[in-house]
Structures are given as structure tokens and as C-alpha cells.
Amino acid sequence: MRDFVSARARAIPPSGIRRFFDIAQTMEDVISLGVGEPDFVTPWCVCEASIYSIEQGSTAYTSNKGTPQLRDAISRYLDSRFGIRYNTDEEIIVTCGVSEAADIAIRAVVDPGDEVLVAEPCYVSYTPCVSLAGGIPVTVRCRAEDEFRLTADALAESITPRTKALITNFPNNPTGGVMQEADWRAVADLLVDHDLLLISDEVYAELTYDGNHFAPAAIPELRERTITLNGFSKAFAMTGWRIGYLCAPPEISAAALKIHQYVALCAPVMGQVAAYEALRNGEAEKDAMVREYRLRRNLFVDGLNKLGLTCHLPRGAFYAFPSVESTGMTDTEFAEALLREQHVAVVPGSVLGPSGAGHVRCAYAVSRDDLKEALARMGLFLESRK
């Protein structure tokens, strides 16, 4: 019988993050620092609004773009919080999570053979999505000595005549790196000079600990060449609700909407109701979560450095990205042995792009007690290697 699997599907690797998560689930007494998911529950006011809407019979399709109420709330939120204005009717699409938003954004703008720069280390889906769209992903390395920011020099070295777009994720998964306004302005000059598009995944925007998040689309010359992606999973502990959104100039938004309406039709209406309530009344609980994440960050990163696992202070998201080079092991060897011997799950940095080699990703979205226990076990693990 013929092989029916497409060459593109065969070429993309399975998620390295899920591999370690699946292994950890088969073991007892595991402290999982592997999956990037808040350990908080969705604020009750958000859940209650969704439950009430279901009780009132709100279970039908919405507009492909999403409900007008939610899109209008998103528009007002982005304007008041980050100073970027998007038209409710023409420039905003509510999606099934930010993952879908990234996928349809990439497919809306990438033609076969286009080179797409991917700032990494990065979330695992960007490169496969570019490949599935027929594009050619090209790595742009963000280095530890730059606190994992994207520099204009690194970007300039990667641009060719075939380059069409740049994908970024700041605050960053897995490093916790952030970009300040000055960083973005240096990058903006290159994007304008080379007539490139920016796809900016800002799902961790609310999880910024030292100052406010700066949205690149707030730079006037980037506004019309930026696709902004964001959502509710991280800021409001709504991972399972699968509600994200894409904001882009009208012609790009219209192209993305055509793909969205064929592959998803619309985001779940009960999730859209919940997201609307989160923007209206979820800020206090969101702020409390951020304060707790900051405490956990300080505790855990200090502990890693005391163990000899050099780690910069992440200024956003909820990940620490320590170097394990001092152990003499590769990141994969370190993660596998730590899980097997001490039942602590972390993610090898190399599965998040070649730039992540020699590091491991540790999500500190667990309790402070679990973080202290994880550090104790890591200490025992390192001591056994001496």
C-alpha cells in the first residue's frame, strides 16, 4: 500500500515538551517544571459568567471574527494598556488560542520558498508552522549575554533577499527575556529598511515584572507591518478555554480570516463570554497572580544560582532558563537523568531551538513549596555527580 503521509507532515518533529510531560505522567512523586501552564484556576467571576451564558442558551456559533462585544473589549484593552489601536470590525479575529492565531497568521502571509526569521530559543510551534506553510524557517539566535533579547546585529546577519517576515515572542518562552522600547526601535529600523513583516506573539505581555510590556506595534512605522498575537491563557489562567486573538492591518486580517473560517469557523462562544468577563473584571486576580510569580521567580532563580546552575533573572513570563554546561552533560542528558533519578521534570533547551542547547527550561508556575523541594532534589542530583 502506498505511503499516504505527506512529506511536510513527516518532516516535522513531535513536540519535545510533550515528550517529557508524557513520561512524567507515568511516574509517581514527580515535580513537573515542564509544561508552561499556570497552577492557578480561572477567576471565579470568569467561570460564573460562562456558566450563566450556557444556562441562558448561549451555545450557538458566533461570527467568524468573534463576538462584537469581545472584539471591542480587546480593542479598548490594547489601546489603554499598550497604546495600540485596532479597528474592531476590520483588524481583530478571535481565535482558538494563540496557537491557532500564529498558524493562520503564518499561512496568511507565507508563500512557498519565503524565508521567515524565527527569534529563538522559542515556543516549539513557530518553525513547524512555517514549514507546513511551505516557508523556510531561519534561526536568529538570542544569546544569554544579551539576556536573551533580540539584537539588531543578530537580525541583520540573517536577512537575505528571500526574507519576508520575522517571528518573535516577548516576553519569551522559554527564557523569560523581554524587549524594551529601545531594543524594538533598533529592530524596527531593519524591518522598515528591508520591508519585512513582524509577527509578534505577546501572550505573556501581562507577565512582565520590571516595568511595563512594550508592544512593537506602538511604534508608528511598525503599526502597518505587524501582526499582534495575544490571548487569555497565561494572564488569566485560562489555558483550557482556548481563546486567543490576532490583530493586523485589514488586508492581512482578511486573509487570515479566510483560513480561520475554514479550519475553525469560530472560537467557542462560552470561551468568548469568559474572555469578555476577564477583561472587564479579572484584573485584580491577574495582578495577584503576577505578584506571586515574581516571588517564585526570585526564590527559584536565586536557588539555581546557588547550586551553580547559572541563570539570568527572567524579566517576564514564568520560566527560568539555567545553563547546565557546568555539569558536563548535554541539556537532554541532564533532563533525562534528573527526571529518572530525582523525579523533577524540566525541558531540554535544545527542543526549543538550537540556540537553547546547554540550557533547560524550568516553569516556576508551581507552588513555592514545590520549587523549594525541586531545588533540594536538584542539589542532591548535582551532589551525586561530584
NURO-672745 format. One record per atom (N, C-alpha, C): z, x negated, y. Coordinates in pm, whole numbers, plus 32768, in hexadecimal, padded with zeros to 4 digits. Each point is the difference from the previous one (the first is absolute). Example, Ala and Ser with C-alpha at 12.3 -4.5 7.8 and 13.67 -1.06 7.14 Angstrom:
# residues 2
830C7AD97DC7;800080598077;80007FA68078;7FB880238069;80067FAE8077;8049804D806D;
# end
This chain:
# residues 386
80007FAB7F89;800080558077;80007FA8807C;7FBA802A8069;7FF57FB08079;80877FF88047;800D7F9D8055;80787FEE8050;7FF18054807E;805480658010;7FF1805C806F;80507FD8807C;80557F9C7FF6;80537FD88072;7FAB7FB28064;800C80238080;7FAE7FBD8065;802E7F708013;7FA37FAD802D;801F7F748017;806B7FF1806C;7FFA80558069;80627FF6806B;808C80227FCE;800B806A7FB0;808380267FCB;80357F967FA2;7FA77FC47FB3;802A7F997FA1;80317F838049;7FC77FE68075;801E7F828047;808780028046;803080778027;807D8002804C;80787FF57FA1;80657FB28025;80747FEC7FA9;80628075800C;805280187F9A;806B8063800E;80697FCC8061;8052805A8034;80667FD98061;80697FA67FC1;80127F898039;80677FA57FD0;808B8032801E;800F8050806A;808180398022;802C80617F93;7FA680587FD8;802180657F9C;801F7FC07F78;7FC27F8F7FE4;801A7FBD7F80;80947FDE7FF4;80397FC48067;808D7FDB7FFA;805A807B8004;7FD78066804A;804E807C8006;800480427F76;7F8F80027FBB;7FFA803E7F7C;80567FB47F9B;7FFE7F7A8009;80547FB07FA6;8094801D801B;80258004807E;808B80168026;803280867FCC;7FAA80657FFC;802980847FD3;802480037F6C;7FD27FA07FB4;801F7FFC7F71;80837FB67FE4;80407FC88068;80787FAF7FF0;80798048803A;80767FDB7FD2;807B80398034;803F7FA18067;804F803C8059;804D7FB48062;7FA77FA78058;7F8F80378029;7FA47FB48055;801880258092;80097F9A8055;7FFE80168091;7F707FE8802C;7FBE80698029;7F737FF58022;7FEE7FEC8096;7FCE7F8B8022;7FD87FE28089;7F687FFD8009;7FC280477FA2;7F707FF37FEF;7FAC8065804B;8025807F7FFD;7FA980678037;802B8021808F;7F9F8007805A;801C8019808D;80168093801C;807780317FDF;801E808D8014;808E800E8036;8013804E806A;808680138035;805E80397F95;807E7FD68002;806280397FA5;80478078803E;7FD980248079;803380798041;7FAF80797FD0;803A8076800C;7FB6807A7FE4;7FC680358082;7F9A80537FF5;7FC4803E8075;806A8050804C;80047FF68085;8061804F804D;7FFE80937FD9;8077803C7FF7;800880897FCE;7FB48062805A;80027FED8082;7FB8805D8057;7F6C80027FDE;7FCB7F8E7FD4;7F737FF77FDA;7FE8804D7F7F;80577FEB7F9F;7FF380487F80;800D80968016;806280268051;801A808E8017;7F8980458041;7FBF7FBD805E;7F8B803B8042;7F9180187F9C;7FED7FA27FA4;7F9880107F9B;802380707F9F;807E80047FD4;802B80697FA4;7FEB808A803F;8027800D807D;7FF180808046;7F6C80288008;7FAA7F9F801B;7F728021800C;7FC880327F7B;802F7FC57F92;7FD3802E7F7C;8033808E7FE6;807E80188025;803880877FED;7FB380688051;7FC67FD4806F;7FB2805C8054;7F6E80097FD5;7FDF7FBD7F92;7F78800B7FC9;7F9C7F9E8038;802E7F96803F;7FA57F9C8039;7FD77F9E7F93;7FA080287FAF;7FD67FAF7F8C;7F697FF07FF7;7FB78020806A;7F6E7FFE7FFD;7FC97F7D803A;7F7C7FF17FF6;7FBD7F8F8041;801980038096;7FFC7F88803C;7FFA7FF78091;7F747FD08026;7FE97FEF807F;7F877FBD802D;7FF77F777FBE;7F867FD27FE7;7FEF7F797FC9;804B7F998053;800380128080;80407FA0805A;809880067FFB;8037806F7FCC;808F80178006;801F806F8062;807B80307FFE;8024806E8058;7FF97FD48092;7FD580598059;7FFD7FDC808F;808A7FD98034;806A80427FCE;80877FE1802F;80267F707FE1;7FE47FD47F85;80247F797FDA;7FAC7F9A804A;7F7E8019800C;7FAA7FA08047;80287FF58092;8026806F803D;802D7FFC808A;80837FB3800C;805A80137F9F;80807FB78002;7FE97F6B7FED;7FA27FDB7FA9;7FDF7F737FEB;7FC87FC48081;7FA7804A8043;7FC67FD0807D;806C7FE58068;805E805E800F;806B7FF08062;805E7F8E7FD9;801B7FF37F7F;80587F957FCF;7FC57F76801E;7F817FEB7FE1;7FC17F7E8016;7FF97FDE8095;7FEA80658051;7FFA7FE98090;80897FDA8037;8067804C7FDC;80857FE78038;80407F837FC6;7FE27FE17F81;80457F917FBC;7FB87F7B8015;7F7980037FFB;7FB57F828001;7F967FF8806E;7FF38069804E;7FA37FFB806F;7F6F80067FD9;7FE180417F8F;7F7380117FD9;7FE280967FF5;7F938028803D;7FDD808E8005;7F88801E7FA7;801280647FAB;7F94802D7FAA;7FEE80968011;7F82802C8005;7FE0808C800D;8020804A7F7F;804C806D800B;802D804B7F8B;7F8C80307FAB;7F968030803C;7F9480407FB5;7F987F9E7FCB;7FEB7F908044;7F8F7FAA7FDD;80267F797FC6;807F7FD7800B;80207F767FDF;80737FF07F9C;8035806C7FC9;80727FF77FA4;7FE2804C7F7F;80197FBE7F8F;7FF3803F7F7C;80837FEC7FB6;803A806B7FCD;80767FF77FAA;7FD07FE67F71;80397F9C7FC0;7FD07FD37F7D;806D80067F96;7FD97FEA7F84;805E7FFC7F90;803D7F747FFA;805B7FE6805B;803E7F7D800A;7FA97F9F804D;803C7F8F8025;7FB57F998048;7F9C7FBB7FA3;801C80017F7E;7FA27FC37FA1;7F7880458006;800180858006;7F7F8045800D;7FC17FE58087;80537FFB8069;7FCA7FE28085;7FBA7F7A8001;803B7F9B7FC1;7FC17F7C7FFA;7F7E80057FB2;800080477F92;7F8880097FAB;7F8D8041804C;80188072803E;7F9080448043;7FD67FB7807E;805E7FBA8040;7FDB7FAF8075;7F9F7F927FD7;80217FBB7F95;7FAB7F937FD0;7F7880347FD5;7FFE806D7FB4;7F7F80367FD1;7FAC80398071;8042802A806B;7FB680398071;7FB57F978050;802A7F827FF9;7FC57F9A8058;7FC07F8B7FB6;801A7FF07F7E;7FCF7F8A7FB8;7F8180217FB3;7F9A7FB08016;7F8480077FB3;7FFE7F8E7F9B;7FB2800F7F93;7FF87F937F9F;7FD87F7C8042;804B7F977FDF;7FE57F7C8037;804C7FDE807D;803E80648041;80517FE38077;807B7FAE7FD8;801F7F9D8050;807C7FB67FEC;80708041804F;807280137FBD;8075803B803F;80737F9E7FF5;80357FD68072;806F7FA28001;8082804B7FE2;80507FC67FAA;8080803D7FD8;806F7F9C801E;805680228062;80717FA88020;8066800B7F90;80207F8F7FC2;805B80037F8E;80667F8F8008;806E800C7FB3;801B805F7F95;7FFB80908033;7FDE805C7FA4;7FEE808A802B;801680617F8D;8007807F8024;800A806C7F9F;7F8B7FF87F9F;801A80227F82;7FA07FE37F95;7F7D804F8007;7FF9806C804C;7F8A80577FF5;7F8B7FD88059;80187FB18067;7F947FE88061;7F867FBD7FC1;80187F927FBC;7F8F7FB67FC6;7FB480537F99;804480457FA2;7FB480547FA3;7FB2806F8045;8039803C806A;7FB780698046;7F817FCA8042;80077F888037;7F897FC2803A;7F977FE97F93;802B7FCC7F8E;7FA37FE57F92;7FC280827FCC;805080697FF2;7FCC807F7FCF;7F9C803D8061;800B7FDE8080;7FA080308063;7F827FAA8005;7FFC7F967FAF;7F8C7FA77FFF;800A7F8E8062;80727FF68046;80137F94805E;80327F817FBE;800A7F98804F;802E7F7E7FCF;80827FDE8048;807280087FBB;807F7FDD8042;800D7F6B8016;802F7FDA8075;80127F738024;808F7FEF8032;80477FA37FC3;808C7FE98021;80117FB78084;805D80308053;802E7FB68076;80947FE67FEB;80257F837FF6;80887FDD7FD8;806080088076;807080467FEB;80708000805E;806B7FA67FC4;802F7F9D804A;80537F957FC8;809380118023;80547FCC7FA8;809180098014;80287FBC8082;7FC17F8F8022;80257FB8807A;7FE1804F807F;7FAA80677FF4;7FE3805A8070;804D80837FF4;806680017FAA;804C807A7FE1;7FA3806E7FCE;7F967FD67FBA;7F9F80587FC1;7FB8805B8063;7FF37FD2807D;7FAB80478061;7F6F7FD57FE9;7FA58055802A;7F727FDD7FFF;7FE27FB58081;7FCB7F867FF3;7FDF7FB28077;7F6A8008801D;7FDF7FF1807D;7F7380038028;7FB47F8C7FBF;80417F8D7FF1;7FBC7F8D7FC3;7FDB801D7F6F;805C803A7FB4;7FE380207F74;7F9180687FF7;80038060805A;7F9880688000;7F787FC48021;7FFA7FAC8065;7F817FC6802C;7FBD7FB27F91;80507FBB7FAD;7FC77FAF7F93;7FBC80547F96;802080817FF9;7FCF80557F93;7F8B80598029;7FE28008807F;7F9680598030;7F777FC17FE6;7FA680527FC9;7F757FD67FEA;7FA5806D803A;7F7D7FE88003;7FA380688030;800480807FAE;80367FFA7F84;800580777FAB;8083804D800E;805E7FCC804F;80828041800F;7FF180828050;803F80697FCD;7FF980828044;80878032802F;806A7FE27FB6;8081803B8020;80717FA47FD6;8076801D8036;807C7FBB7FDE;8066806A7FD8;80467FE97F90;806C80597FD5;80847FB88012;805E80428043;80857FC68014;806B80667FDD;80787FCE7FE7;807480547FE3;807B7FBE8040;8023802F8078;80767FCE8046;804F80758039;808780007FEB;804E7FA37FB1;7FCA7FF57F72;80117F887FC7;7FB47FDE7F88;804C80177F7E;7FB880367FA2;802680027F73;7FA67F977FBE;803A7F8E7FD1;80877FEC7FCD;805C7FA88055;7FD37FCC8070;804B7F948041;8065802D8068;7FEF807A8034;8054802C806F;7FD57FC68085;7F8D7FBB8003;7FCE7FC8807D;7FD4806C8061;800C7FE38081;7FD3805F8067;7FA67FB68064;7FB3804E804A;7FAA7FCB8069;803180328087;80117FA4805D;802380258088;7F81801A8051;801180368078;7F8C801F8054;7FAB7F858019;803D7F8E801A;7FB37F86801C;7FAE7FD67F86;803880127F88;7FB57FE07F87;7F8480587FF6;801380828019;7F90805C7FF5;7F967FE6806C;80297FD98075;7F9C7FE98069;7FA77F887FDE;803A7F9C7FC1;7FAD7F8E7FD4;7F9E802B7F94;802D80547FA4;7FA880347F98;7F97805C803B;802880518063;7FA5805F803F;7F877FB9803D;80177F8E803E;7F917FB6803D;7F967FDE7F98;802C7FD77F8B;7FA17FDE7F95;7FB7807B7FCB;804A806D7FEE;7FC1807A7FCD;7F9580328060;801C7FF98081;7F9E802D8063;7F8A7F9F8006;801C7F7F8002;7F957F9D8009;7F9F80097F8B;803480207F89;7FAC80077F88;7FDC808F7FD9;802580608055;7FDF808D7FEA;802F80307F77;80827FEE7FE7;803980257F7F;805C807A800D;801080457F90;805880747FF6;80877FD57FCA;806B8042802C;80877FE77FCD;8031807B7FB6;802E7FED7F84;804580687FB4;80927FD77FF9;805680478048;808B7FD88013;805E80617FB8;803B7FD37F92;805F804F7FB4;808B7FEA803C;80398069803C;807F7FF48048;806C805A7FC5;7FFD80107F7B;805E805B7FBE;80927FD38011;80157F7E801B;80897FCE8014;80247FF48094;7FB480418057;80147FF08090;808F8020802C;803C80667FC5;808880268029;806A7FA17FCA;7FDB7FAF7F9E;805F7FA07FC6;7FEA7F788041;80197FFA8083;7FF77F86804F;80897FE6803A;80377F887FE8;808D7FE8801B;801E7FB68082;7FA27FB58032;80187FB08079;7F9880268067;801D80668050;7F9D8032805E;7FB180717FC3;7FA38038804C;7FB080717FD2;7F7C7FD17FC3;7FCC80517FA6;7F7D7FE67FC6;7F948008806C;7FA27FA37FFB;7F8F8005805D;7F8380287FB2;7FC2806D802B;7F8780327FBE;7F857FC1803F;7FAA7FBD7FB2;7F8D7FBC803D;7FA1805D804A;7FF8807F7FD7;7FA7805D8047;802F801C808E;807A7FD48022;802F800E808A;7FBA7F9F805E;7FBE7F9B7FC9;7FAE7FA58051;7F7C8046801E;7FE0801A807E;7F8A80528020;7F807FD57FBB;7FE77F7D7FFA;7F837FD37FC3;7FFD80107F68;8074801B7FC3;8004801A7F6F;7FFF80947FDE;801B80568061;800F808F7FE4;7F8980397FB5;7F877FDE8028;7F89803C7FC4;7FCC7FB27F87;80467F957FDB;7FD57FB67F89;80747FF17F9E;805F80608006;80747FFB7FA7;800F80837FB3;80197FF57F7F;802A80717FAD;80957FEC7FE6;8052805B8031;80917FF77FEF;802980567F88;80487FC27FA3;803380467F8A;809980058009;803980727FDF;8091800C8003;802880757FA7;808380157FF2;802D806B7FA9;809680108004;8034804C7FA0;808A802B8001;80547FC57F90;7FC27FB87FA4;80457FD27F88;80777FA7801D;7FEF7F9F8057;80677F9B8016;8065802B806A;7FD080308071;805B8021806E;805B80757FDF;7FCE80617FB4;804D80797FE5;802280117F6C;7FF37F947FB1;802080067F71;7FB580727FBC;7F7C80018014;7FAE806E7FCC;7F907FCD7FA6;801C7F9B7FAE;7F967FC67FAE;7FBB80667FA6;804E80567FBF;7FC6805F7FA2;7FB88075803F;800F80128081;7FBC806F8044;7F6C7FE48016;7FDB7F818002;7F767FD3800E;7FBB8038807E;803A7FE08073;7FC48029807F;7FEF7F848059;7F847FE58023;7FDF7F96805D;7F9B80348064;7FCC7FA68053;7F99802D805D;7FAA7F8A802E;7F8980238028;7F9D7FA18033;7FDB802C808C;7FFD7FA0805D;7FD7801C808A;7F917F9D8024;7F9280358035;7F8D7FAB801E;7FA680458065;7FA87FB28040;7F9E803D8059;7FB0806D7FB7;7FCD80648049;7FC480757FC2;7F967FE47F96;7FA67FA18018;7F957FE97F9F;80367FC67F7D;80667FAC8008;803C7FC97F86;805680697FBB;804C804C804D;8052806B7FC8;7FA980667FB8;7F8E8022803A;7FA680627FC0;7FCB7FCC7F7C;7FE07F7F7FFB;7FCE7FC57F83;806E7FFF7F96;807A7FDB8028;806F7FFF7FA2;8021808D7FD0;7FF380628058;801E808A7FDB;7FA180317F93;7F807FD88005;7FA280297F98;802C7FCF7F77;80317F857FFB;80307FCA7F7F;808080477FD6;805B8012805E;808080427FE3;7FEB808D7FC9;7FA2804C8039;7FF1808A7FD6;7FC4800D7F74;7FBE7F957FD1;7FCA80037F78;80627FCB7F99;80547F9E8026;805A7FC57F9C;808B803D8000;802B803E806F;808780378006;8004808E8038;7F9D80288049;7FF580808045;8065800A8072;80817FFF7FDE;80667FFD8068;80827FCD7FC4;80597FD28056;80857FD87FD1;8051807D7FDE;80637FF67FA6;804E80767FDA;804180428078;7FF480848008;803280488074;80977FF4800D;804980037F8E;80927FF58009;802B7F768033;7FB17F9A7FE0;801B7F7B8035;7FE27FF88095;7F998046802C;7FE18000808F;806D80478050;8035806C7FC9;806F80448042;80787FA1800C;801C7FB87F94;806F7FA17FFF;7FEB7F928068;7F867FCB8009;7FE37F95805F;801080308090;7FD6807C8019;8010803A8086;809480078026;8052802B7FA0;80908008801A;803C7F758015;7FCF7F9D7FB5;80337F77800F;7FE97FCE808E;7F8B801A8037;7FE47FD48089;8054804D8066;8021807C7FE1;804D8051805F;80957FE07FFB;80367FEF7F87;80927FFB7FF4;80367F927FA4;7FAB7FA27FD8;802D7F9B7FA1;80277F7A803C;7FFF7FF68083;80127F7D803F;808A7FC67FE9;806980528006;80887FCC7FF2;80147FC07F77;7FD280427F96;80107FC77F7B;7FA67F877FEC;7F8B8001803D;7FA97F8B7FFC;80447F888040;803B80148074;80447F938046;80767FCB7FAF;804780597FBD;80717FD47FAD;7FCF7FAB7F8C;7F8E80247FC5;7FC77FB07F93;7FDB7F768031;7FC27FFA8076;7FD77F7E8036;80797FA68019;806A803A8033;80797FB08017;80377FC87F7D;7FFD80517F98;80307FD17F7E;7FA57F947FC7;7F7D8011800F;7FA27F997FD0;80197F7B8047;802080068081;801A7F84804A;807B7FB87FC6;8067804A7FE0;80787FC47FC4;7FDE7FC27F79;7FB380467FB1;7FDA7FCD7F7D;7FA97F82800E;7FA58003805E;7FAB7F8B8018;80557F85801D;805D8010805C;80527F8E8028;80527FCB7F8A;803B805A7FB4;80507FD97F8C;7FAC7FB67F99;7F8D80397FDF;7FB07FCB7F91;7FBA7F7E8024;7FC57FFA8075;7FB87F878028;80627F8B800F;8076801A8038;80657F988008;80267FCE7F76;800F805E7FA1;80227FDA7F78;7F947FAE7FBC;7F8480258015;7F917FB37FC5;7FFF7F708033;80107FF18081;7FFE7F798039;80757FAC7FCE;8074803E7FED;80737FB77FCB;7FE87FD47F6F;7FAD804B7FB7;7FDE7FDB7F77;7F967F927FFA;7FC77FDF8073;7F977F9A8003;7F7480397FF4;7FF380858005;7F7D80407FFF;7FDA801C8091;7FB77FA4803A;7FE180068090;7FB980828022;803580468063;7FC780828026;800980118096;7F8E801E8040;8002801E808E;803F80898015;802D801D8079;803D8081801E;7F9280668019;7FED80607FA4;7F9880658016;8025805A8075;7FA0801B8056;801C804E8078;7FD080907FF5;7FD080247F8A;7FD580897FEB;7FF7801E7F6B;7FDE807E7FDF;7FF780327F76;80887FF17FBA;80037FFF7F7A;80807FEA7FBA;7FEE7FA07F8A;7FBD7F90801F;7FE77F9A7F9B;802E7F768030;80397FB47FA4;80157F718014;7F9A7FB87FAA;7FD27F8C802F;7F937FB97FBB;80257F6D7FF2;80647FE37FAD;802F7F767FF4;7FA07FA77FB3;80027F818021;7FB77F9B7FB4;804F7FDB7F83;7FBA7FF17F8F;80417FD47F84;7FCC7F777FD6;7FBB7FBC8059;7FC57F7E7FDE;806A7F997FDC;8079800E803A;806A7F9F7FE4;802E80057F6F;7FE1806C7FBA;802C800D7F74;7FA37FB77F9F;7F8B7FD9802F;7F9E7FC17FA7;7FB180637FAE;801B80808011;7FB780677FB7;7F978041805A;7F9980377FC3;7FA48054804D;80478083801F;7FC9804B805D;803D80818022;8002805F7F88;7F967FFD7FAF;7FFC80577F8A;80677FD47F98;800A7F7E7FE9;80657FCE7FA1;808D8025802F;80197FF08081;808380218037;802080947FEB;7FA280588024;801880907FF6;8015802C7F70;7FB07FCA7FA5;800C80277F73;80857FD07FC5;80277F878020;807C7FCA7FC9;807A8045803C;7FFC801C8082;807080448042;8014808B7FC5;7F9380467FE6;800A80857FC5;80347FF97F71;7FCD7FA27FB4;80277FF47F74;80917FD37FF0;802C7FA18051;80837FC47FED;80718043804E;7FE180318079;806A80388054;7FE880928028;7F9280397FD0;7FE1808E8019;7FF880208096;7FC17FA78049;7FE08019808D;7F687FFF800D;7FC8806D8031;7F6F800C800B;7FD17FE1808D;7FA77F9E800C;7FBD7FDF807E;7F6B7FF87FE3;7FB07FF68067;7F6E7FFE7FF0;7FCA7F758022;7FB27FC37FA8;7FC37F7F8022;7FA6800C807B;800E7FA4805D;7FB180078079;7F6A7FF57FE8;7FD97FBE7F95;7F717FEC7FE6;7FB780807FDF;8047806A7FD3;7FBB807E7FE5;7FDF80488083;80367FCF806F;7FE780398084;7F9D7FAB804F;7FB47FB07FB5;7F9A7FAA803A;80217F6E7FEC;7F9A7FAB7FF9;80167F717FEB;805F7FC38067;800480378078;80577FCA8068;809480137FE0;801D805A7FA2;808A801B7FDC;80377FA77F93;7FAC7FA87FC8;802C7FA97F93;80777FAC802B;805E7FEE7FA2;80777FB2801E;8071804F803C;7FEC80828014;806680598036;801480777FA2;806C80488014;801380807FBA;802680698067;7FD7807B7FE6;8023806F8059;807B80467FCB;8064800F8056;807C80457FDD;801280748062;7FFD807A7FCD;801580758055;80968019800E;80327FFA807B;808E80188013;801D80938020;7FAD80587FC9;80158091800B;805980317F8E;806D7FB87FEA;806780277FA0;80877FED8044;806A802E7FC1;80847FFB8040;802D7F708017;805E7FF0805E;80377F7B801A;80487FCA7F85;804180577FB4;80437FD37F85;7F9A7FC87F9D;7F8E80447FF2;7F987FCE7FA6;7FC67F7C8032;7FF17FF38083;7FCD7F828036;80617F8D7FE5;8081801A8010;80647F997FE2;7FFD7FD97F6D;7FF380637FA9;7FF97FE47F70;7F807FB47FDE;7F908028803F;7F827FB97FE9;800C7F6D8029;803E7FE68072;80137F76802C;80587FB37F9F;806A80407FCC;80577FBD7F9F;7FB37FDB7F82;7FAF805D7FD0;7FB07FE57F88;7F977F94801A;7FC380038075;7F9F7F978022;80447F778007;807C80008031;804C7F838003;80197FCA7F74;802480597FA4;80147FD57F75;7F7E7FCC7FC3;7F9480458021;7F7D7FD87FCD;7FDB7F748030;80147FE78081;7FDE7F7D8036;805D7F937FCA;807F80207FF0;805F7FA17FCC;7FDB7FD67F71;7FCC805F7FB2;7FDA7FE27F76;7F877FA37FF8;7FBA7FF28070;7F887FAB8001;801F7F718028;807B7FE38028;80227F7A8030;80167FA07F8A;
# end
